[in-house]
Amino acid sequence: MTYTTLSLTLIFVLIPLLLSKTLKLNLEKDTVIATIRSIIQLLAVGYVLKFVFDSEHIIYILLMITLMIGTATLNARKKGKAIKGITWKVAFTLIVIEVITQGILLGFHIVPATAQYIIPISGMLIGNSMVLSILFLNRFTAEIEASRDEMELILSLGGTPKQAIHTQLTNAIRASMIPTIESQKTIGLVQLPGMMSGQIIGGADPVQAVQFQLLIIFALLTTAAISSILIGFLSYPTLFNERMQIIKNSISQ
């Protein structure tokens, strides 16, 4: 694809701009900003990745992964900023996910230990974990706000913080994992995943593209479970004081 043909795809940007203008949605500015940022960011990343792939140096690979985790952490923490220490909790979760998934993939020689495989796979898994963390934190804070009286009643009857928050915690974990599970039920039937489509467009054998896509969707199940569960169990103790009481204003939307 040349830059000339790529510029023609801006037609897909003009359509929502025209619809927003016509319906007075006031999304024109955000759409333009999002478009410009995506162009600059993706082109910059493309050139950076070319340099990293050519150098094949472990330091550059680690720097790219660190950048991914740092950016994902800063974005995900916004939904749980009322939770004490949420930044390090999210960062720790993403690091654990990266270590486990890459440990399995590289340890069992499922993929080669090269930047060409490590960085794209890490990006997909970290990005998915970021989204799941946001879903969890959003649902978790909503569950606590809606059930504060019920939780206080359990505590007043002698229940522990873990017992008081069990229902809210499991509901939030389940809600954040459902999208990943449900999307995998129709994968290949309703949609062709991005990684698989990209490989096919790039000329790869469709069967090999499917194999790599299966690798990703299986790994996504692990990220879905670990993201929600780890952040949940790291977060809920900070909502209670040493007397096993809910800290006032510990969660506020």
C-alpha positions as CSV (number, residue, x, y, z in Angstrom):
1,M,0.0,0.0,0.0
2,T,1.4,3.4,-1.0
3,Y,0.8,6.7,0.9
4,T,-1.4,7.8,-2.0
5,T,-3.8,4.9,-1.6
6,L,-3.6,5.2,2.2
7,S,-4.7,8.8,1.9
8,L,-7.8,7.6,0.1
9,T,-8.9,5.8,3.2
10,L,-9.5,9.2,4.8
11,I,-12.9,8.9,3.1
12,F,-13.8,6.7,6.1
13,V,-13.0,9.6,8.4
14,L,-15.1,12.1,6.3
15,I,-18.2,10.0,6.6
16,P,-18.5,10.2,10.4
17,L,-17.5,13.9,10.2
18,L,-20.4,14.7,7.9
19,L,-22.8,12.6,9.9
20,S,-21.7,14.4,13.1
21,K,-22.1,17.8,11.5
22,T,-25.5,17.0,10.0
23,L,-26.9,15.5,13.2
24,K,-25.2,18.2,15.4
25,L,-23.4,15.5,17.5
26,N,-20.5,17.9,18.2
27,L,-18.0,15.1,17.6
28,E,-16.1,16.7,14.8
29,K,-13.2,18.0,16.9
30,D,-12.7,14.7,18.8
31,T,-12.8,12.8,15.5
32,V,-10.2,15.0,13.9
33,I,-8.0,14.8,16.9
34,A,-8.3,11.0,17.1
35,T,-7.5,10.7,13.4
36,I,-4.4,12.9,13.6
37,R,-3.2,11.2,16.8
38,S,-3.7,7.7,15.3
39,I,-1.7,8.7,12.2
40,I,1.2,10.2,14.1
41,Q,1.3,7.5,16.7
42,L,1.0,4.5,14.3
43,L,3.6,5.9,11.8
44,A,6.0,6.7,14.7
45,V,5.5,3.2,16.1
46,G,6.0,1.7,12.7
47,Y,9.4,3.3,12.3
48,V,10.4,2.5,15.9
49,L,9.4,-1.2,15.4
50,K,11.4,-1.3,12.2
51,F,14.5,-0.1,14.1
52,V,13.8,-2.6,17.0
53,F,13.3,-5.5,14.7
54,D,16.4,-4.8,12.7
55,S,18.5,-4.4,15.9
56,E,17.1,-7.4,17.7
57,H,18.6,-6.1,21.0
58,I,17.0,-7.2,24.2
59,I,17.2,-3.7,25.7
60,Y,15.0,-2.3,23.0
61,I,12.5,-5.1,23.4
62,L,12.3,-4.5,27.1
63,L,11.9,-0.7,26.6
64,M,9.0,-1.3,24.2
65,I,7.3,-3.6,26.6
66,T,7.9,-1.1,29.5
67,L,6.4,1.7,27.4
68,M,3.3,-0.5,26.7
69,I,2.8,-1.4,30.3
70,G,3.3,2.2,31.5
71,T,0.9,3.7,29.0
72,A,-1.7,1.0,29.7
73,T,-1.4,1.5,33.5
74,L,-1.9,5.3,33.2
75,N,-5.0,4.7,31.1
76,A,-6.5,2.0,33.2
77,R,-6.0,3.7,36.6
78,K,-8.4,6.5,35.7
79,K,-11.4,4.2,36.4
80,G,-10.1,3.2,39.9
81,K,-8.3,6.4,41.0
82,A,-10.4,6.4,44.3
83,I,-8.8,3.0,45.2
84,K,-5.6,3.5,47.2
85,G,-2.5,2.4,45.3
86,I,-4.4,1.5,42.1
87,T,-1.5,2.6,39.9
88,W,1.0,0.0,41.2
89,K,-1.8,-2.6,41.4
90,V,-2.6,-2.2,37.7
91,A,1.1,-2.1,36.8
92,F,1.9,-5.2,38.9
93,T,-1.0,-7.0,37.2
94,L,0.2,-6.2,33.7
95,I,3.7,-7.3,34.6
96,V,2.5,-10.6,36.0
97,I,0.5,-11.2,32.8
98,E,3.5,-10.4,30.6
99,V,5.8,-12.7,32.6
100,I,3.3,-15.6,32.6
101,T,2.3,-15.4,29.0
102,Q,5.7,-14.8,27.5
103,G,7.2,-17.3,30.0
104,I,4.9,-20.0,28.5
105,L,5.3,-18.9,24.9
106,L,9.1,-18.7,25.0
107,G,9.7,-21.4,27.6
108,F,7.9,-24.0,25.6
109,H,9.3,-22.6,22.3
110,I,5.8,-21.9,21.0
111,V,7.1,-18.8,19.3
112,P,10.7,-17.7,18.5
113,A,12.4,-15.4,21.0
114,T,12.6,-12.5,18.6
115,A,11.3,-9.0,18.7
116,Q,9.0,-9.7,15.7
117,Y,7.0,-12.1,17.8
118,I,7.5,-10.8,21.4
119,I,6.5,-7.2,20.8
120,P,3.3,-7.7,18.8
121,I,2.0,-10.5,21.0
122,S,2.9,-8.5,24.1
123,G,1.0,-5.5,22.7
124,M,-2.1,-7.5,22.1
125,L,-2.1,-9.1,25.5
126,I,-1.3,-5.9,27.4
127,G,-3.8,-4.0,25.5
128,N,-6.5,-6.5,26.2
129,S,-5.6,-6.6,29.9
130,M,-5.9,-2.8,30.0
131,V,-9.4,-3.0,28.6
132,L,-10.4,-5.7,31.0
133,S,-8.9,-3.8,33.9
134,I,-11.0,-0.8,33.0
135,L,-14.1,-2.9,32.7
136,F,-13.4,-4.5,36.0
137,L,-12.7,-1.3,37.9
138,N,-15.8,0.4,36.4
139,R,-18.1,-2.5,37.4
140,F,-16.4,-3.0,40.8
141,T,-16.8,0.6,41.9
142,A,-20.4,0.6,40.7
143,E,-21.1,-2.6,42.6
144,I,-19.7,-1.2,45.8
145,E,-21.6,2.0,45.5
146,A,-24.9,0.1,45.0
147,S,-24.3,-2.4,47.8
148,R,-22.6,-0.3,50.5
149,D,-25.5,-0.8,53.0
150,E,-25.6,-4.5,52.4
151,M,-21.8,-4.8,53.0
152,E,-22.1,-2.8,56.2
153,L,-24.8,-5.0,57.4
154,I,-22.6,-8.1,56.8
155,L,-19.8,-6.5,58.7
156,S,-22.0,-5.5,61.6
157,L,-23.1,-9.1,61.9
158,G,-19.6,-10.3,62.3
159,G,-18.7,-10.9,58.7
160,T,-15.1,-10.4,57.4
161,P,-14.3,-7.8,54.7
162,K,-13.8,-10.7,52.3
163,Q,-17.3,-12.1,53.1
164,A,-18.8,-8.6,52.8
165,I,-17.4,-7.9,49.4
166,H,-17.5,-11.4,47.9
167,T,-20.7,-10.9,45.8
168,Q,-19.5,-7.5,44.5
169,L,-16.1,-8.8,43.7
170,T,-17.2,-11.9,41.9
171,N,-19.9,-10.0,39.9
172,A,-17.2,-7.5,38.7
173,I,-14.8,-10.3,37.8
174,R,-17.5,-12.2,35.9
175,A,-18.7,-9.1,34.1
176,S,-15.2,-8.1,32.9
177,M,-14.5,-11.7,31.7
178,I,-17.8,-12.2,29.8
179,P,-16.9,-10.1,26.7
180,T,-13.7,-12.1,26.1
181,I,-15.5,-15.4,26.5
182,E,-18.5,-14.4,24.4
183,S,-16.4,-13.0,21.5
184,Q,-14.5,-16.3,21.3
185,K,-17.8,-18.2,20.8
186,T,-18.4,-16.6,17.5
187,I,-14.8,-16.0,16.3
188,G,-14.4,-17.0,12.7
189,L,-18.1,-17.0,12.1
190,V,-19.2,-13.5,12.8
191,Q,-15.7,-11.9,12.5
192,L,-12.2,-12.6,11.3
193,P,-9.8,-11.3,14.0
194,G,-7.4,-8.5,13.3
195,M,-4.2,-10.5,13.6
196,M,-5.5,-13.3,11.4
197,S,-6.9,-10.8,8.8
198,G,-3.6,-8.9,8.8
199,Q,-1.5,-12.0,8.1
200,I,-3.8,-13.2,5.3
201,I,-3.7,-9.7,3.7
202,G,0.1,-9.8,4.0
203,G,0.2,-13.1,2.1
204,A,0.5,-15.6,4.9
205,D,-1.0,-19.1,4.6
206,P,-4.6,-19.0,6.0
207,V,-4.1,-22.1,8.0
208,Q,-0.9,-20.7,9.6
209,A,-2.7,-17.5,10.3
210,V,-5.5,-19.4,12.1
211,Q,-2.9,-21.2,14.2
212,F,-1.4,-17.9,15.4
213,Q,-4.8,-16.5,16.0
214,L,-5.7,-19.5,18.2
215,L,-2.5,-18.9,20.1
216,I,-3.7,-15.3,20.8
217,I,-7.3,-16.1,21.8
218,F,-6.1,-18.9,24.2
219,A,-3.7,-16.4,25.8
220,L,-6.4,-13.8,26.0
221,L,-8.4,-16.2,28.2
222,T,-5.5,-16.2,30.7
223,T,-5.2,-12.4,30.6
224,A,-8.9,-12.0,31.1
225,A,-8.9,-14.2,34.2
226,I,-5.6,-12.9,35.8
227,S,-6.4,-9.2,35.1
228,S,-9.7,-9.1,36.8
229,I,-8.9,-11.5,39.7
230,L,-5.5,-10.1,40.6
231,I,-6.6,-6.4,40.5
232,G,-9.8,-7.4,42.5
233,F,-7.9,-9.2,45.2
234,L,-5.2,-6.5,45.4
235,S,-7.8,-3.7,45.6
236,Y,-10.6,-4.8,48.0
237,P,-8.5,-4.9,51.2
238,T,-7.8,-1.1,50.8
239,L,-11.5,-0.4,51.1
240,F,-11.5,-1.4,54.8
241,N,-9.7,-0.2,57.8
242,E,-8.0,-2.2,60.6
243,R,-11.3,-2.5,62.4
244,M,-12.8,-4.2,59.4
245,Q,-15.0,-1.2,58.6
246,I,-15.6,0.3,55.2
247,I,-13.5,3.4,54.8
248,K,-15.7,6.4,54.2
249,N,-15.4,7.7,50.7
250,S,-13.1,4.8,49.8
251,I,-15.0,4.6,46.5
252,S,-16.5,7.5,44.8
253,Q,-17.4,7.6,41.1
